[in-house]
Amino acid sequence: MFSAGDFTIGIEEEHLLVERGSGALAVEPPAAVLAECEAIAGGQVHPEFLQCQIEISTKVCRDLGEARADLVRLRGGISEVAARHGLAPIAASTHPFAKWSDQRHTEKERYDRLAKDLAGVARRLIICGLHVHVGIADEDLRIDLMNQVSYFLPHLLALSTSSPFWQGEESGLQSYRLSVFDSLPRTGLPERLETWGEYQRLVNRLTQAGLIEDASKLWWDIRPSARYPTLELRVTDVCTRLDDGLSVAALYLCLLAALLRLRQKNQRWRIYANTLIDENRWLAQRYGIAGSLVDFGKGEAVPYAALLEELIELTREEAVQLGCLAEVERARGILKRGTSAQRQLQVYRDALHAGMDKPAALKAVVDWLVAETVNFAIPD
């Protein structure tokens, strides 16, 4: 019988490359940057759609400790390479002041096709995300858990938010990234599907009609991966602090394990309409952890802090079993300290209050992001 102990985990982070002097995005970084990163990371560093982006991905890991060690190595490695070229990576889902019209997409067949197919929508994609893969061998189980865990996607999004700025302005949102990404087709919450066969038929309909080449063009908030036997979380912003991202990953892993436990007792989490979950998704996008989400069982809005405690208790048994209770409980530290989005806004407003003009205050946010991206200290 498949058990939570059989889960594996992999984490992908998309980063932006900035110029150390100006804080601006590196529109056309030297080709040597990617080549040197690939040389030291053994195929775990990849180009992204825009030239100013770079992606790191862990190996298939047995636990969160292994994933953390890999991310420390990868973040440190790309930071060292970038520094030799006068650049630095930042783990933020938008850049505080970059203009999308200045960016250049990576010259690669897949990205050329995306740029052509998506036109102006694609040109706005200076956004980065955190993707968490959990290995689930059984295909029908993958679909069942996707349906159930979708309820919790807004809770995970709120904890990860790192994109409060867009083109030099406060967006008023904690995750502006999603408003950009949602302009693409086939995004948002996943379809409600009963079986793996139903999922395959959906993909086949789209491919046979020439609408997509393969399932990787389904950009849902959570999806069966097209490349691996995993259920891939995609709704979350990339977390600036490495350990914040691990807390999000640990909660996702343990939620899946808790839902598996319920399933093995012939129980399940109630499936709510996507329209209802979308309301929470918007609240998380707009207010992050500072607001409330609706508990649809109670039929009322509940402060995020209370919901987080409920999540920690819901997943405690699995967190102990999987050896990641510390990572799960560390989510309280994010609540106390603030998400990246909240802290970016605080840095910006403090800079303005200190007498800096707007461009200097935005540059101060970039400087903070550079420092925090390679800060591997475990938060309180």
ZIHUTA-V786245 format. One record per residue. N is the residue number from 1. SS is DSSP state (2 for helix, 1 for strand, 0 for the rest). D_FIRST is the distance of its C-alpha to the first C-alpha in whole Angstrom. Layout:
N:SS:D_FIRST ; N:SS:D_FIRST
//
This chain:
1:0:0 ; 2:0:4 ; 3:0:6 ; 4:2:10 ; 5:2:11 ; 6:2:10 ; 7:0:12 ; 8:1:16 ; 9:1:19 ; 10:1:22 ; 11:1:26 ; 12:1:29 ; 13:1:32 ; 14:1:35 ; 15:1:38 ; 16:1:42 ; 17:1:45 ; 18:1:48 ; 19:1:51 ; 20:0:52 ; 21:0:56 ; 22:0:55 ; 23:0:52 ; 24:0:52 ; 25:1:49 ; 26:0:49 ; 27:0:50 ; 28:0:50 ; 29:0:49 ; 30:0:50 ; 31:2:48 ; 32:2:48 ; 33:2:46 ; 34:2:43 ; 35:2:43 ; 36:2:44 ; 37:2:40 ; 38:2:39 ; 39:2:40 ; 40:2:39 ; 41:2:35 ; 42:0:34 ; 43:0:33 ; 44:0:32 ; 45:1:35 ; 46:1:36 ; 47:1:39 ; 48:0:38 ; 49:0:40 ; 50:1:43 ; 51:0:45 ; 52:0:45 ; 53:1:41 ; 54:1:39 ; 55:1:35 ; 56:1:33 ; 57:1:29 ; 58:0:27 ; 59:0:25 ; 60:0:21 ; 61:1:21 ; 62:0:18 ; 63:0:20 ; 64:2:23 ; 65:2:25 ; 66:2:25 ; 67:2:25 ; 68:2:28 ; 69:2:30 ; 70:2:29 ; 71:2:31 ; 72:2:34 ; 73:2:35 ; 74:2:35 ; 75:2:37 ; 76:2:39 ; 77:2:39 ; 78:2:40 ; 79:2:43 ; 80:2:45 ; 81:2:45 ; 82:2:46 ; 83:2:49 ; 84:2:50 ; 85:0:51 ; 86:0:52 ; 87:1:49 ; 88:1:46 ; 89:1:43 ; 90:1:42 ; 91:0:38 ; 92:0:40 ; 93:0:39 ; 94:0:42 ; 95:0:46 ; 96:0:48 ; 97:0:51 ; 98:0:50 ; 99:0:52 ; 100:2:49 ; 101:2:52 ; 102:2:53 ; 103:0:49 ; 104:0:49 ; 105:1:46 ; 106:0:44 ; 107:0:46 ; 108:0:43 ; 109:2:42 ; 110:2:39 ; 111:2:41 ; 112:2:44 ; 113:2:43 ; 114:2:41 ; 115:2:45 ; 116:2:46 ; 117:2:44 ; 118:2:44 ; 119:2:47 ; 120:2:48 ; 121:2:45 ; 122:2:44 ; 123:2:47 ; 124:0:46 ; 125:0:42 ; 126:0:43 ; 127:0:40 ; 128:0:37 ; 129:1:33 ; 130:1:30 ; 131:1:27 ; 132:1:24 ; 133:1:21 ; 134:1:17 ; 135:1:15 ; 136:0:12 ; 137:0:11 ; 138:0:10 ; 139:2:14 ; 140:2:14 ; 141:2:12 ; 142:2:15 ; 143:2:17 ; 144:2:16 ; 145:2:16 ; 146:2:19 ; 147:2:21 ; 148:2:20 ; 149:2:21 ; 150:2:24 ; 151:2:26 ; 152:2:25 ; 153:2:27 ; 154:2:31 ; 155:2:30 ; 156:2:28 ; 157:2:31 ; 158:2:34 ; 159:2:33 ; 160:2:33 ; 161:0:37 ; 162:0:39 ; 163:1:41 ; 164:0:44 ; 165:1:47 ; 166:1:48 ; 167:0:51 ; 168:0:53 ; 169:1:52 ; 170:1:50 ; 171:0:48 ; 172:0:47 ; 173:0:44 ; 174:0:41 ; 175:1:39 ; 176:2:42 ; 177:2:39 ; 178:2:37 ; 179:2:41 ; 180:2:41 ; 181:2:38 ; 182:0:38 ; 183:0:41 ; 184:0:39 ; 185:0:37 ; 186:0:34 ; 187:1:33 ; 188:1:32 ; 189:0:29 ; 190:0:27 ; 191:0:27 ; 192:0:25 ; 193:0:23 ; 194:0:21 ; 195:0:19 ; 196:2:19 ; 197:2:21 ; 198:2:24 ; 199:2:23 ; 200:2:24 ; 201:2:27 ; 202:2:28 ; 203:2:28 ; 204:2:30 ; 205:2:33 ; 206:2:34 ; 207:2:34 ; 208:2:36 ; 209:0:38 ; 210:0:39 ; 211:0:38 ; 212:0:35 ; 213:0:35 ; 214:0:31 ; 215:2:28 ; 216:2:29 ; 217:2:32 ; 218:0:30 ; 219:1:31 ; 220:1:29 ; 221:0:28 ; 222:1:25 ; 223:1:23 ; 224:1:21 ; 225:0:22 ; 226:0:24 ; 227:0:24 ; 228:0:21 ; 229:0:17 ; 230:1:18 ; 231:1:19 ; 232:1:22 ; 233:1:24 ; 234:0:28 ; 235:0:30 ; 236:0:31 ; 237:1:34 ; 238:0:34 ; 239:0:34 ; 240:0:38 ; 241:0:36 ; 242:2:34 ; 243:2:32 ; 244:2:32 ; 245:2:30 ; 246:2:27 ; 247:2:28 ; 248:2:27 ; 249:2:24 ; 250:2:23 ; 251:2:23 ; 252:2:21 ; 253:2:18 ; 254:2:18 ; 255:2:19 ; 256:2:16 ; 257:2:14 ; 258:2:15 ; 259:2:15 ; 260:2:11 ; 261:2:12 ; 262:2:14 ; 263:2:12 ; 264:2:10 ; 265:0:13 ; 266:0:14 ; 267:0:17 ; 268:0:18 ; 269:0:21 ; 270:0:24 ; 271:0:25 ; 272:0:28 ; 273:0:31 ; 274:2:31 ; 275:2:35 ; 276:2:34 ; 277:2:31 ; 278:2:34 ; 279:2:36 ; 280:2:34 ; 281:2:34 ; 282:2:38 ; 283:2:38 ; 284:2:36 ; 285:2:38 ; 286:2:41 ; 287:2:41 ; 288:2:38 ; 289:2:37 ; 290:2:41 ; 291:0:40 ; 292:1:38 ; 293:1:35 ; 294:1:35 ; 295:1:33 ; 296:0:32 ; 297:0:31 ; 298:0:34 ; 299:0:36 ; 300:1:38 ; 301:1:38 ; 302:1:37 ; 303:1:38 ; 304:2:35 ; 305:2:36 ; 306:2:34 ; 307:2:31 ; 308:2:30 ; 309:2:30 ; 310:2:28 ; 311:2:26 ; 312:2:26 ; 313:2:25 ; 314:2:22 ; 315:2:21 ; 316:2:22 ; 317:2:19 ; 318:2:17 ; 319:2:20 ; 320:2:20 ; 321:2:16 ; 322:0:17 ; 323:0:20 ; 324:0:22 ; 325:2:24 ; 326:2:27 ; 327:2:27 ; 328:2:26 ; 329:2:29 ; 330:0:31 ; 331:2:31 ; 332:2:34 ; 333:2:36 ; 334:2:36 ; 335:2:37 ; 336:2:40 ; 337:2:41 ; 338:0:40 ; 339:0:38 ; 340:2:40 ; 341:2:42 ; 342:2:43 ; 343:2:44 ; 344:2:46 ; 345:2:48 ; 346:2:49 ; 347:2:50 ; 348:2:52 ; 349:2:54 ; 350:2:55 ; 351:2:56 ; 352:2:58 ; 353:2:59 ; 354:0:61 ; 355:0:63 ; 356:0:61 ; 357:0:61 ; 358:2:58 ; 359:2:58 ; 360:2:58 ; 361:2:55 ; 362:2:53 ; 363:2:53 ; 364:2:53 ; 365:2:49 ; 366:2:48 ; 367:2:50 ; 368:2:47 ; 369:2:44 ; 370:2:45 ; 371:2:45 ; 372:2:42 ; 373:2:40 ; 374:0:40 ; 375:0:40 ; 376:0:37 ; 377:0:38 ; 378:0:36 ; 379:0:37 ; 380:0:38
//
